[in-house]
Amino acid sequence: MDLDAVRTFVAVAESGQFQVAADDLGITQQGASRRVATLERELGVQLFARTARGARLTVDGQALLPHARALLRAAERVTAAVTPGRRALRIDVVARRIAPSTVLYDFYRQHPGIELDVVTLDHADAASALAEIGAGTLDATFRSLRGLDLPNELRSSRVIDDRHELLVGPRHPLANAETVTMAELADHRIWMPGMTDPEPIGYYNDLATAFGLTIDTIGPSFGAEALLAEIADSDQLATFVGEGSRYLWPESYDLRRIPVVDPTPVYPLSVIWRADNPHPVLANLLAYLRTRYQATSTDDVWTPDRVR
């Protein structure tokens, strides 16, 4: 069905005049008449009775009008869903408790009128996420890009250095420390079970090698809640969490987040997007991320040599 003809039918029905409807649509009266006539032939009914005062809906016209309006509203929603600046900006934050999600939420609080579709690509590695960006099903993602060559159509910018903190229970030997150095961590087991993505596995292997740490990734992950409960009940287990991550636990756990220093290891994350993506909210987001990174980045951090 020709949407222009439907739009013209609704305009004539609402104004009662072909000339008024034509003026509103920016076409001639003859053009408006042709559109309605085409619609009438397609449906096999007469939609208007012409009178000296204008055009009056027939019974068939009255029956069609609410459906025609609904069709135009649906067409508007379809257009809005795929029009940059009108559709929601679709961003992969990897996981909802970690730094990209926190940073994106801060951006949204400064721009509450924007439309955001915040997603997590469950069990998707970096290569899969980049493929989604290239295909246009995502506007942006946050990844470390370890060992990956960026396709020509994509762009990246390092925008997050997520500082490490040590998470321990109240009976751990380091529980009362205000900070903990990398040298002090060499005597303690860091437990990070269930890690399968090559990106973080490679990063933590580099970290363990550089500072002589024992980082244990053996065993399945039963979720953050189970991990927090295990650490709260242990006098030996500890894990790394990012400064930008957000976790909640019962007050009785008495868990402590201790900044790691001398140096502070950071998990570096870049935002990746298509170079030809015209979405105006994406441009605003990129500007926000770069400004924030410039204001928060420092020199007292460690990243693997390949990242630098």
C-alpha positions as CSV (number, residue, x, y, z in Angstrom):
1,M,0.0,0.0,0.0
2,D,1.3,3.4,-1.0
3,L,2.0,5.3,2.2
4,D,1.8,8.7,0.3
5,A,-1.7,7.8,-0.8
6,V,-2.6,6.8,2.8
7,R,-1.1,10.0,4.1
8,T,-3.1,12.0,1.6
9,F,-6.3,10.2,2.5
10,V,-5.8,11.0,6.2
11,A,-5.0,14.6,5.4
12,V,-8.2,15.0,3.3
13,A,-10.3,13.3,5.9
14,E,-9.0,15.6,8.7
15,S,-9.3,18.8,6.7
16,G,-12.4,18.0,4.6
17,Q,-10.8,19.7,1.6
18,F,-8.6,18.3,-1.1
19,Q,-7.0,21.8,-1.6
20,V,-6.2,22.2,2.1
21,A,-4.7,18.7,2.3
22,A,-2.7,19.3,-0.8
23,D,-1.3,22.6,0.6
24,D,-0.4,20.8,3.9
25,L,1.4,18.1,2.0
26,G,3.2,20.4,-0.5
27,I,1.5,18.9,-3.6
28,T,-1.1,20.1,-6.1
29,Q,-4.8,19.5,-5.7
30,Q,-4.7,17.3,-8.8
31,G,-1.9,15.3,-7.2
32,A,-3.9,14.8,-4.0
33,S,-6.9,13.6,-6.0
34,R,-4.8,11.2,-8.0
35,R,-3.4,9.7,-4.8
36,V,-6.8,9.1,-3.3
37,A,-8.2,7.7,-6.6
38,T,-5.3,5.3,-6.7
39,L,-6.0,4.1,-3.1
40,E,-9.7,3.8,-3.9
41,R,-8.9,1.6,-7.0
42,E,-6.6,-0.6,-4.9
43,L,-9.2,-1.1,-2.2
44,G,-12.1,-1.3,-4.6
45,V,-14.2,1.2,-2.6
46,Q,-15.1,4.9,-2.7
47,L,-13.6,6.7,0.3
48,F,-15.0,10.2,-0.2
49,A,-18.3,11.7,-1.3
50,R,-17.5,15.0,-3.1
51,T,-19.9,17.8,-2.0
52,A,-20.0,21.6,-2.6
53,R,-18.4,22.1,0.7
54,G,-15.5,19.7,0.1
55,A,-15.1,16.0,0.8
56,R,-17.0,13.8,3.2
57,L,-16.0,10.4,4.3
58,T,-18.1,7.5,3.0
59,V,-18.9,4.6,5.3
60,D,-15.9,2.7,3.9
61,G,-13.8,5.8,4.4
62,Q,-14.8,6.0,8.0
63,A,-13.9,2.4,8.5
64,L,-10.5,2.9,6.9
65,L,-9.5,6.1,8.8
66,P,-8.4,4.6,12.2
67,H,-6.4,1.9,10.4
68,A,-4.8,4.4,8.1
69,R,-3.7,6.5,11.1
70,A,-2.3,3.4,12.8
71,L,-0.4,2.5,9.6
72,L,1.2,6.0,9.5
73,R,2.2,5.8,13.1
74,A,3.7,2.4,12.5
75,A,5.7,3.8,9.6
76,E,6.9,6.6,11.7
77,R,8.2,4.1,14.3
78,V,9.9,2.1,11.6
79,T,11.7,5.3,10.4
80,A,12.6,6.4,13.9
81,A,14.1,2.9,14.6
82,V,16.7,3.2,11.9
83,T,17.3,6.9,11.6
84,P,20.6,8.1,13.2
85,G,19.8,10.6,15.9
86,R,16.3,9.3,16.3
87,R,16.9,5.6,17.0
88,A,18.5,4.6,20.3
89,L,22.3,4.4,20.4
90,R,23.2,0.7,20.9
91,I,26.3,0.2,23.1
92,D,27.8,-3.1,24.3
93,V,29.2,-2.6,27.8
94,V,30.5,-6.2,28.1
95,A,29.0,-6.7,31.6
96,R,26.7,-4.5,33.6
97,R,28.8,-4.4,36.8
98,I,32.1,-3.3,35.3
99,A,33.7,0.1,34.3
100,P,32.2,0.6,30.8
101,S,28.7,0.3,32.3
102,T,29.5,2.7,35.1
103,V,31.0,5.2,32.7
104,L,28.1,5.0,30.2
105,Y,25.7,5.6,33.1
106,D,27.6,8.7,34.1
107,F,27.3,9.9,30.5
108,Y,23.6,9.2,30.5
109,R,23.0,11.2,33.7
110,Q,24.6,14.2,32.0
111,H,22.4,13.7,28.9
112,P,19.1,12.3,30.3
113,G,17.2,13.1,27.1
114,I,19.1,10.7,24.9
115,E,17.9,7.2,23.8
116,L,20.4,4.5,24.8
117,D,20.1,0.7,24.2
118,V,22.6,-0.8,26.7
119,V,23.5,-4.4,25.9
120,T,25.9,-7.1,26.9
121,L,27.1,-9.6,24.3
122,D,26.9,-12.7,26.5
123,H,29.9,-15.1,25.9
124,A,31.1,-13.0,22.9
125,D,34.8,-12.5,22.5
126,A,36.3,-9.3,21.1
127,A,36.5,-10.6,17.6
128,S,32.7,-11.3,17.7
129,A,32.0,-7.8,19.1
130,L,34.0,-6.2,16.4
131,A,32.1,-8.1,13.8
132,E,28.8,-6.7,15.3
133,I,30.2,-3.2,14.9
134,G,31.3,-3.8,11.4
135,A,27.8,-5.2,10.5
136,G,26.1,-2.2,12.0
137,T,24.2,-4.2,14.6
138,L,26.1,-2.3,17.4
139,D,27.2,1.3,17.5
140,A,30.1,0.8,19.9
141,T,31.8,-1.6,22.3
142,F,34.5,-1.5,24.9
143,R,37.4,-3.9,24.5
144,S,41.2,-4.1,25.2
145,L,42.0,-5.1,21.6
146,R,44.7,-7.4,22.8
147,G,46.2,-9.3,19.8
148,L,43.6,-8.0,17.3
149,D,44.0,-6.0,14.1
150,L,41.3,-3.5,13.7
151,P,39.4,-3.7,10.4
152,N,39.9,-0.6,8.1
153,E,36.3,0.5,8.6
154,L,36.6,0.6,12.4
155,R,38.1,3.2,14.7
156,S,39.3,2.9,18.3
157,S,40.3,5.2,21.1
158,R,41.6,4.2,24.6
159,V,39.2,5.8,27.0
160,I,39.3,3.7,30.2
161,D,42.2,2.7,32.5
162,D,40.3,0.7,35.1
163,R,42.5,0.7,38.3
164,H,42.8,-2.6,40.2
165,E,41.6,-3.0,43.8
166,L,42.1,-6.1,45.9
167,L,38.9,-7.5,47.3
168,V,39.3,-9.5,50.6
169,G,37.2,-10.7,53.5
170,P,37.7,-9.5,57.1
171,R,40.0,-12.4,58.1
172,H,42.4,-12.1,55.2
173,P,46.0,-11.0,56.3
174,L,45.7,-7.8,54.2
175,A,42.1,-6.9,55.3
176,N,43.2,-3.9,57.4
177,A,45.7,-2.4,54.8
178,E,44.9,1.0,53.4
179,T,46.8,0.1,50.2
180,V,48.7,-2.9,49.0
181,T,51.7,-3.0,46.8
182,M,52.4,-5.4,43.9
183,A,55.4,-6.8,45.9
184,E,53.1,-7.6,48.8
185,L,50.7,-9.4,46.6
186,A,53.4,-11.9,45.5
187,D,52.8,-13.9,48.7
188,H,49.0,-14.2,48.2
189,R,46.8,-16.2,45.9
190,I,44.5,-14.2,43.6
191,W,41.4,-16.2,42.7
192,M,39.6,-15.3,39.5
193,P,37.6,-18.4,38.5
194,G,35.7,-19.0,35.3
195,M,37.7,-16.8,33.0
196,T,37.4,-17.9,29.3
197,D,37.8,-14.8,27.2
198,P,41.3,-14.7,25.6
199,E,41.5,-10.9,26.3
200,P,41.4,-10.9,30.1
201,I,43.3,-14.3,30.3
202,G,46.2,-12.8,28.3
203,Y,46.2,-9.6,30.4
204,Y,46.3,-11.4,33.7
205,N,49.0,-13.8,32.5
206,D,51.1,-10.8,31.6
207,L,50.4,-9.3,35.0
208,A,51.3,-12.5,36.9
209,T,54.5,-12.8,34.9
210,A,55.5,-9.2,35.4
211,F,55.1,-9.2,39.2
212,G,55.5,-12.9,40.2
213,L,51.8,-13.2,41.2
214,T,49.8,-16.3,41.5
215,I,46.5,-15.7,39.7
216,D,44.3,-18.8,39.7
217,T,41.6,-18.9,37.0
218,I,40.9,-22.6,37.4
219,G,37.3,-23.7,38.1
220,P,33.9,-22.6,36.9
221,S,32.2,-19.3,37.7
222,F,29.0,-19.6,39.7
223,G,28.4,-15.8,39.5
224,A,29.5,-12.8,41.4
225,E,27.3,-13.6,44.4
226,A,28.9,-17.0,44.9
227,L,32.4,-15.5,44.5
228,L,31.7,-12.7,47.0
229,A,30.4,-15.3,49.6
230,E,33.5,-17.4,49.2
231,I,35.9,-14.5,49.7
232,A,33.9,-13.2,52.7
233,D,34.2,-16.6,54.4
234,S,37.9,-17.2,53.6
235,D,41.1,-16.1,55.3
236,Q,43.2,-16.8,52.2
237,L,41.2,-16.0,49.1
238,A,41.4,-12.6,47.4
239,T,40.4,-11.4,43.9
240,F,40.9,-8.3,41.7
241,V,38.1,-5.9,41.0
242,G,38.2,-2.8,38.9
243,E,37.8,0.6,40.5
244,G,35.0,1.3,38.2
245,S,33.1,-1.9,39.0
246,R,30.0,-2.0,41.2
247,Y,29.1,-4.9,43.4
248,L,26.7,-5.2,46.3
249,W,26.9,-7.7,49.2
250,P,25.3,-8.2,52.6
251,E,26.7,-6.0,55.3
252,S,27.7,-9.1,57.3
253,Y,30.3,-10.0,54.6
254,D,32.4,-7.0,55.7
255,L,34.4,-7.2,52.4
256,R,37.2,-4.6,51.9
257,R,38.3,-3.0,48.6
258,I,42.0,-2.1,48.9
259,P,43.7,0.0,46.2
260,V,46.7,-1.6,44.6
261,V,49.8,0.7,44.3
262,D,53.4,0.9,43.4
263,P,52.5,0.6,40.5
264,T,48.8,0.5,40.0
265,P,47.8,-2.1,37.3
266,V,45.0,-0.9,35.1
267,Y,42.9,-2.9,32.6
268,P,43.0,-0.7,29.5
269,L,39.8,-0.5,27.5
270,S,39.2,1.2,24.1
271,V,35.9,2.3,22.6
272,I,35.4,0.9,19.1
273,W,33.0,2.2,16.5
274,R,32.5,2.4,12.7
275,A,34.2,5.4,11.1
276,D,31.2,6.1,8.9
277,N,28.6,5.9,11.7
278,P,26.7,9.3,11.6
279,H,24.7,8.9,14.9
280,P,25.0,12.3,16.6
281,V,24.8,10.8,20.1
282,L,27.8,8.6,19.2
283,A,29.8,11.8,18.5
284,N,28.8,13.2,21.9
285,L,29.7,10.0,23.7
286,L,33.1,9.8,22.1
287,A,33.8,13.4,23.0
288,Y,32.7,12.7,26.6
289,L,34.9,9.6,26.9
290,R,38.0,11.4,25.6
291,T,37.6,14.3,27.9
292,R,37.0,12.1,30.8
293,Y,40.1,10.0,30.0
294,Q,42.3,13.0,29.7
295,A,41.1,14.2,33.1
296,T,41.6,10.9,34.9
297,S,44.6,9.2,33.3
298,T,47.9,9.3,35.2
299,D,51.4,8.0,34.7
300,D,51.7,5.9,37.9
301,V,50.0,2.9,36.3
302,W,51.1,-0.4,34.7
303,T,49.8,-2.0,31.5
304,P,51.3,-4.8,29.5
305,D,54.0,-3.7,27.1
306,R,51.9,-4.7,24.1
307,V,49.2,-2.2,25.2
308,R,51.6,0.6,25.5
